[in-house]
């Protein structure tokens, strides 16, 4: 089942990366990042099962924690930007663009 | 092979929901699709004898993180005008094609290396006891550091969204 899970992981990562590049809504971009992180989790679990080692599970727990922190801070930033500029479109957030 | 059938059903629903996340116009529908996707992944975790992770996936991801996301989506209450028109530029199309090509390349190169047979896993592989023991002995330092990261994220999020006394930030 490892090969199939890795294929699914690749597919999920590509879908997430495409969403991150194509969608210009900041919230949907954050969701795409979650998709990519979940693809990584799938790969970790597949390898963990393959090797009979529980280390992959530890990594997944750490990644979940980082994802939670990222979602909290990212959404706080989205709320702040919406208050300041009344937009969540990433194309319009170009204040620091040279 | 009952597990294989379940795996393919869950994998198909994962991919369909993931495509829904990136193709729906409204962020609310995207979020609901993401919840479905995370539940399917939790099922796959359970099939891969990672019981603790399956429970955590539902509790932490589909529970806590998605509730936070839905709260923000409802709080902002975006109108279609604020969402902006969907602009498809040449660069985006090109980037998608490159990504798809990368994915296909990876998919074709992946199988055929002959995976070694998975060792016989005990019943307690991936249970709370095994994972917890590894987490609190061998991986104690990363665990503590991640707790510090969470603390910093909590304080950062509260500080960022707090309205200052002077009015406006």
Interface residues (C-beta under 8 A of the other chain):
Chain A: X1 X2 X3 X4 X5 X6 X7 X8 X10 X11 X12 X13 X14 X15 X16 X17 X18 X19 X21 X22 X23 X24 X25 X27 X28 X30 X31 X32 X34 X35 X38 X41 X42 X45 X46 X48 X49 X50 X51 X52 X54 X55 X57 X58 X60 X61 X62 X64 X65 X66 X67 X68 X69 X70 X71 X72 X73 X75 X76 X77 X78 X79 X80 X82 X83 X84 X86 X87 X88 X89 X91 X92
Chain B: X3 X4 X7 X8 X11 X14 X15 X18 X19 X21 X22 X27 X30 X31 X34 X37 X38 X41 X44 X45 X47 X48 X49 X50 X52 X53 X56 X57 X60 X61 X64 X65 X68 X69 X72 X73 X75 X76 X78 X82 X83 X84 X86 X87 X88 X92 X95 X96 X99 X100 X102 X103 X106 X107 X110 X111 X115 X116 X118 X119 X121 X125 X126 X130 X131 X134 X135 X139 X142 X143 X146 X147 X149 X150 X152 X153 X154 X156 X157 X160 X161 X169
